[in-house]
Amino acid sequence: MLQVIKREGLSREEYALASFLQGSVNKKHGKSILIDVDIYLEYAKEPYEYAELWALLKKYISDFDGIAVYDLASGDVGINMAATVCAVENLLGVPRALLDRVGGDIPVLFDAADHTGTNAQRQEKVFDMYKDRLNPSGLVHQVVLGDDFRLELRDFAIFMGYFTFFTDESSEDLAFRDKVLRWADRNIAVYGWTTNEIAFLKNVSAYGNYVIPMDWSANHSYFACADGECGVSLKQKRVDTQELAGGKHYLAIVVSDGDNVQWLERDFATTSTFGQRIASPMDYKMNWTISPSMASLCPLVMQGIYDKAKNDQFITGVSGIGYTNLMTYPKEHLAAYSRLTADAMEKCDLHYMCMLDNVDMLEDMDGVRERLDAFATYNNICGAIWELDPHRYESGKGRVVFSSNGKPFVSVRLSLWHPSNRPGNITKEWLDEYARIINSYPVSPNTVDGYSVLNVHPWTVEIKDLDYLVSKLEPHVELIFVSELIEAMDKNVQKVDKFPTNSEK
């Protein structure tokens, strides 16, 4: 029976210990421990009983050869070093503050404090010791600074045998990060997060790898599944789609940031936008981005999200199986990346992508089309929505690039993203202006101008704000699914690229 440890009531040190114990036991004995934190227990599908942490430790402590001890302190990478050691050796990671309570019968065989120097130097010593025994098909990058210090995800690193580390943008840390990225396989995920999103993403992508934001993610040593292991057949709820009749301006509302796995697993379906949507009395058509990586990371959670949907359709988060910029992804690795994306989309019942790039990357249209063709060649990838920076995803102004086989890649025309970057600052006057802009869009079903994508930024816009905006749209504006938009453009619009010139950007 599944043993469940309550997060409530545990100290930070005890929670860290529970995560290390969970990862090691689930790896050695099968998936038998889950931590009741956030809403993860809701997605467990087997009988369970609550168990006290220290009772479980007593049950399993004799299975370990020894302890890997570390100091749980802001700025100290010892917890990452211990996670790496425990991913290879049969050791239990224990915060130093709990060492006496764990007991003296089991020896300390690794002490992170024995490895001195800078953070990069300390982590590199452990990396060099174990790199030949670690699993190079994934990396965990977990921040250990102040409010960004996360205790989660290391159970997954231990379970999978991944290297766990943290780097900032200093020259020494960058050199160490490059060493790790050169060692790792290509087209792999770097799980976790960072302190500098843009620089980190650029660095990871340059090696032909991608990022999965999941620094708050727990219980992946329980939920992660190899192909076919969990027996979950992922299916979206079927929604009523139609062939568009014309006489309207067609608008697809797409909520961004679905690459963020830790959000999807946690408050996405409760207090955040999707949960607000479920509770709203309004039921217009909406589109949501979601990570195809969930097919292997947490399929039970993904199906739970699908099951809660109303009049909703899901497409991939940026940019396919993981977060990267496809226009700068190394060409020599793009075919493999697109194959990974297509395979994951097939498992997730996803048929449309969302991508994220900078509009300045699109100067060479022949080169752009060549990259899009890497995805359009797959029958189960029918087209895409394109978020284009630098202007909050709307720099593409709704224009379209067609792949060589005619599949539309449609850029966001307008982004509902409050400039304060703070939820709660939205006014009706601000929303009224968006409604005025949308209501001014033409009825033109045979041209690109007759179709629009409205991006909704979930960190600044609540569903009540979107409900109000929708209530202000005029009758000639019809809300549709991404599938309807792509299919209508494929059928009705002349397949000639229409993209903003430099003067229009």
Sequence and secondary structure as in RCSB ss.txt:
>XXXX:A:sequence
MLQVIKREGLSREEYALASFLQGSVNKKHGKSILIDVDIYLEYAKEPYEYAELWALLKKYISDFDGIAVYDLASG
DVGINMAATVCAVENLLGVPRALLDRVGGDIPVLFDAADHTGTNAQRQEKVFDMYKDRLNPSGLVHQVVLGDDFR
LELRDFAIFMGYFTFFTDESSEDLAFRDKVLRWADRNIAVYGWTTNEIAFLKNVSAYGNYVIPMDWSANHSYFAC
ADGECGVSLKQKRVDTQELAGGKHYLAIVVSDGDNVQWLERDFATTSTFGQRIASPMDYKMNWTISPSMASLCPL
VMQGIYDKAKNDQFITGVSGIGYTNLMTYPKEHLAAYSRLTADAMEKCDLHYMCMLDNVDMLEDMDGVRERLDAF
ATYNNICGAIWELDPHRYESGKGRVVFSSNGKPFVSVRLSLWHPSNRPGNITKEWLDEYARIINSYPVSPNTVDG
YSVLNVHPWTVEIKDLDYLVSKLEPHVELIFVSELIEAMDKNVQKVDKFPTNSEK
>XXXX:A:secstr
 EEEEESTT  HHHHHHHHHHHHHHHHHH S EEEE TTGGGG  S EEE  HHHHHHHHGGG SEEEEE   TT
 THHHHHHHHHHHSSEEEEEGGGHHHH SSS EEEEGGGS S HHHHHHHHHHHHTTTS TTEEEE   SGGG  
  SHHHHHHHT EEE   SSHHHHHHHHHHHHHS SS EEEE  S HHHHHHHHHHTT EEEE TT   HHHH  
 TTTS               SSSEEEEEEE  TT HHHHHTTTTTTSHHHHHHH S    EEEEE TTHHHH HH
HHHHHHHH SSEEEEE TTSSSB  TTTS HHHHHHHHHHHHHHHHHHT   EEEEEEGGGGS HHHHHHHHHHH
HTSTT   EEEEEESSTTBTTTT EEE TT  EEEE SEEE  TT  TT   HHHHHHHHHHHHTS   TTSGGG
EEEEEE TTT  HHHHHHHHHT  TTEEEE HHHHHHHHHHHS    B   TTT 
